[in-house]
Amino acid sequence: MTSRVKKSGPGNQDIVNQPSHYNTGEIECIYAIKASMSHDAFCGYLKGNIQKYLWRYESKHSNNPTIDLEKAEWYLKFLICEKRDYQGSACLDNKS
């Protein structure tokens, strides 16, 4: 089963869960990246993004620091899904 993190609905621009600049082709960027890496490498990529957003949340969006915290949370949820999928457990799905 492919890991999916819940997406925003049609017509709702969501800069955290589904930014439009990552959805310009038939496959979302995160899934193209996943397809290009081993499981361990992809988990490292996700972990690095979590660390990046936690590192900068107080300085990048000073008027709304929760944006980067929400992005870190998104990558953490994706990492949890990735680990559950790899272990054969149920995970979040686009349909939920």
GUMITOR-8840 format. One line per 5 residues: their letters; for each residue x, y, z of N, C-alpha, C, O, CB. Coordinates in steps of 0.05 Angstrom, whole numbers, always signed. Last residue first. Glycine has a CB too. Example, Ala and Ser with C-alpha at 12.3 -4.5 7.8 and 13.67 -1.06 7.14 Angstrom:
BEGIN
sa) +257:-45:+142:+273:-21:+143:+258:+1:+157:+268:+23:+161:+282:-12:+114  +264:-114:+156:+246:-90:+156:+264:-66:+156:+285:-66:+169:+226:-89:+181
END
This chain:
BEGIN
skndl) -190:+186:+70:-199:+192:+97:-204:+221:+103:-211:+228:+125:-180:+180:+117  -168:+179:+20:-197:+179:+22:-207:+186:+49:-231:+192:+52:-207:+152:+14  -113:+176:+26:-124:+199:+12:-154:+202:+17:-165:+224:+17:-118:+199:-17  -98:+149:+90:-104:+146:+62:-116:+171:+51:-128:+187:+66:-123:+122:+57  -54:+123:+140:-72:+144:+130:-75:+140:+100:-58:+129:+86:-61:+172:+136
casgq) -51:+51:+147:-40:+77:+147:-61:+97:+138:-82:+90:+129:-15:+80:+131  -38:-14:+176:-56:+5:+162:-44:+33:+166:-30:+39:+185:-85:+3:+173  +25:-48:+169:+3:-38:+184:-14:-19:+167:-5:-9:+147:+12:-24:+210  +73:-65:+146:+48:-79:+139:+24:-70:+154:+3:-84:+153:+52:-108:+141  +118:-38:+154:+114:-60:+173:+88:-74:+167:+81:-94:+180:+113:-49:+201
ydrke) +112:+1:+116:+135:-17:+113:+132:-41:+131:+142:-63:+124:+161:-2:+119  +69:+29:+138:+66:+14:+112:+88:-6:+109:+83:-29:+100:+67:+34:+88  +94:+50:+183:+71:+31:+186:+68:+15:+160:+64:-9:+162:+45:+46:+193  +132:+84:+159:+141:+62:+176:+119:+41:+180:+124:+17:+180:+149:+74:+204  +97:+119:+131:+117:+103:+116:+127:+80:+133:+130:+58:+123:+141:+122:+109
cilfk) +69:+141:+173:+55:+125:+153:+75:+107:+138:+70:+83:+134:+40:+143:+133  +111:+170:+197:+97:+149:+212:+82:+130:+193:+83:+106:+197:+76:+162:+232  +122:+205:+155:+143:+186:+164:+130:+163:+180:+137:+140:+177:+164:+200:+181  +74:+234:+153:+82:+218:+130:+103:+197:+138:+102:+175:+128:+94:+237:+108  +77:+258:+203:+55:+240:+197:+62:+222:+173:+56:+198:+173:+29:+255:+191
lywea) +122:+290:+194:+123:+270:+215:+101:+249:+210:+105:+225:+213:+120:+283:+242  +104:+324:+153:+126:+305:+147:+128:+283:+168:+134:+260:+162:+153:+319:+145  +65:+351:+184:+58:+336:+159:+79:+316:+152:+72:+292:+147:+54:+356:+136  +96:+375:+224:+76:+355:+231:+68:+338:+207:+65:+314:+209:+51:+368:+243  +124:+412:+193:+139:+391:+207:+120:+368:+215:+127:+344:+212:+153:+402:+232
keldi) +80:+443:+177:+95:+429:+157:+112:+406:+169:+113:+384:+158:+114:+448:+141  +66:+463:+227:+47:+446:+213:+61:+431:+190:+54:+407:+186:+24:+463:+201  +111:+494:+237:+105:+472:+255:+85:+453:+242:+87:+429:+246:+93:+483:+281  +107:+532:+195:+129:+512:+195:+124:+489:+214:+133:+467:+209:+155:+526:+200  +59:+557:+214:+61:+546:+187:+83:+525:+186:+78:+503:+176:+67:+569:+166
tpnns) +65:+579:+264:+53:+553:+263:+54:+541:+235:+51:+516:+232:+23:+554:+272  +84:+631:+261:+103:+609:+264:+91:+581:+262:+105:+562:+258:+117:+612:+290  +68:+683:+232:+52:+659:+235:+71:+634:+238:+74:+619:+218:+32:+655:+212  +104:+724:+231:+76:+731:+236:+59:+707:+240:+36:+710:+250:+66:+747:+212  +152:+697:+220:+149:+710:+246:+120:+718:+252:+112:+719:+275:+167:+734:+248
hksey) +172:+650:+188:+145:+662:+187:+139:+675:+214:+122:+665:+229:+123:+641:+179  +226:+642:+204:+218:+645:+176:+191:+659:+173:+189:+678:+158:+217:+618:+163  +235:+636:+261:+246:+658:+246:+235:+662:+218:+234:+685:+208:+275:+655:+244  +212:+592:+284:+211:+618:+299:+220:+641:+282:+215:+664:+289:+227:+616:+324  +222:+549:+249:+194:+558:+253:+193:+585:+267:+174:+600:+263:+179:+538:+269
rwlyk) +270:+524:+237:+266:+551:+227:+239:+564:+235:+233:+586:+227:+268:+552:+198  +271:+473:+260:+293:+491:+264:+286:+520:+258:+294:+539:+272:+317:+483:+246  +225:+448:+241:+227:+455:+269:+249:+475:+275:+246:+492:+292:+232:+429:+285  +240:+443:+187:+217:+460:+194:+217:+467:+224:+208:+489:+231:+192:+447:+186  +285:+409:+192:+287:+435:+179:+265:+453:+188:+269:+476:+195:+287:+432:+148
qingk) +264:+362:+215:+284:+378:+229:+286:+406:+218:+289:+425:+233:+311:+364:+228  +231:+346:+173:+219:+351:+200:+239:+369:+215:+230:+390:+226:+215:+324:+215  +269:+337:+133:+249:+359:+130:+236:+366:+156:+230:+389:+161:+228:+350:+110  +296:+293:+155:+310:+318:+150:+291:+342:+147:+296:+364:+157:+327:+316:+126  +255:+255:+154:+266:+264:+180:+281:+290:+177:+279:+308:+194:+285:+242:+191
lygcf) +250:+248:+98:+228:+258:+114:+237:+269:+141:+229:+291:+149:+207:+236:+119  +301:+228:+87:+292:+252:+74:+270:+265:+90:+270:+289:+95:+283:+247:+45  +299:+180:+116:+318:+200:+123:+311:+228:+111:+315:+248:+124:+346:+192:+114  +260:+154:+86:+254:+160:+114:+274:+182:+124:+266:+199:+140:+256:+135:+132  +289:+148:+39:+265:+165:+39:+258:+173:+67:+250:+195:+72:+242:+151:+25
adhsm) +329:+112:+55:+336:+139:+45:+312:+158:+46:+315:+181:+54:+347:+137:+17  +297:+67:+68:+313:+80:+89:+321:+109:+80:+321:+127:+97:+338:+64:+95  +274:+55:+17:+257:+61:+40:+273:+77:+62:+264:+97:+72:+246:+35:+53  +310:+89:-36:+304:+65:-20:+286:+74:+4:+283:+98:+9:+330:+51:-9  +281:+133:-86:+298:+126:-63:+291:+99:-51:+269:+89:-55:+296:+148:-42
sakia) +244:+149:-123:+272:+150:-131:+291:+140:-109:+315:+140:-114:+279:+178:-138  +194:+148:-100:+200:+128:-120:+230:+127:-127:+239:+107:-137:+184:+133:-144  +198:+195:-68:+196:+169:-55:+204:+146:-75:+219:+128:-68:+168:+163:-44  +195:+234:-109:+219:+231:-92:+220:+204:-79:+241:+191:-79:+220:+253:-70  +144:+224:-126:+166:+221:-145:+192:+218:-130:+209:+201:-137:+167:+245:-164
yicei) +116:+237:-80:+115:+209:-89:+136:+204:-111:+146:+181:-113:+87:+203:-100  +125:+292:-76:+134:+275:-54:+135:+245:-63:+152:+230:-54:+115:+278:-30  +100:+313:-124:+129:+313:-120:+139:+293:-99:+158:+279:-103:+139:+341:-113  +48:+275:-153:+57:+295:-133:+86:+292:-128:+96:+269:-127:+40:+294:-107  +39:+265:-221:+47:+254:-195:+56:+276:-177:+71:+294:-186:+69:+232:-199
egtny) +27:+296:-264:+8:+274:-257:+15:+261:-231:-2:+248:-219:+8:+253:-279  +45:+363:-243:+44:+341:-262:+24:+320:-254:+6:+325:-238:+71:+328:-266  +43:+399:-202:+40:+409:-229:+38:+387:-250:+31:+393:-273:+63:+427:-236  +46:+404:-144:+26:+387:-158:+22:+396:-187:-1:+400:-195:+0:+388:-143  +75:+440:-117:+85:+413:-116:+67:+393:-131:+71:+369:-130:+89:+403:-88
hspqn) +48:+487:-120:+73:+486:-134:+86:+458:-133:+106:+454:-146:+92:+507:-123  +4:+481:-85:+0:+478:-114:+26:+475:-129:+26:+462:-150:-16:+501:-125  +10:+442:-26:+16:+467:-40:+16:+463:-71:+26:+443:-81:+44:+478:-32  -20:+410:+15:-19:+406:-14:-14:+432:-29:-31:+442:-43:-45:+393:-24  -11:+423:+69:-16:+395:+61:-15:+390:+31:-8:+368:+23:-43:+388:+70
vidqn) +2:+479:+70:+17:+459:+85:+13:+431:+73:+33:+418:+68:+7:+459:+114  -30:+510:+38:-1:+513:+35:+15:+493:+51:+39:+491:+47:+7:+541:+42  -84:+495:+4:-73:+488:+30:-43:+489:+28:-31:+470:+17:-83:+461:+41  -139:+518:-28:-110:+519:-29:-100:+515:+0:-107:+530:+18:-99:+545:-41  -193:+484:-48:-182:+495:-23:-151:+495:-24:-139:+473:-22:-192:+480:+1
gpgsk) -208:+459:-94:-214:+487:-91:-204:+500:-66:-206:+524:-63:-243:+491:-93  -217:+395:-63:-215:+412:-87:-223:+441:-82:-242:+446:-68:-232:+399:-109  -187:+388:+4:-207:+384:-16:-203:+402:-40:-188:+421:-39:-235:+388:-5  -121:+366:+23:-143:+385:+24:-162:+379:+1:-155:+366:-18:-133:+414:+23  -104:+298:+43:-101:+323:+27:-125:+341:+31:-146:+333:+41:-98:+316:-2
kvrst) -71:+254:+86:-96:+267:+79:-91:+294:+65:-75:+310:+75:-113:+271:+103  -20:+218:+56:-27:+235:+78:-51:+251:+69:-52:+260:+46:-4:+254:+87  -3:+152:+40:-17:+177:+32:-23:+192:+57:-32:+181:+77:-43:+171:+16  +37:+100:+18:+31:+119:+39:+17:+143:+27:+26:+154:+7:+57:+127:+54  +11:+44:-16:+26:+69:-17:+18:+88:+5:-6:+91:+10:+22:+82:-45
m) +17:-24:+0:+0:+0:+0:+18:+25:+0:+38:+26:+14:-19:+0:+25
END
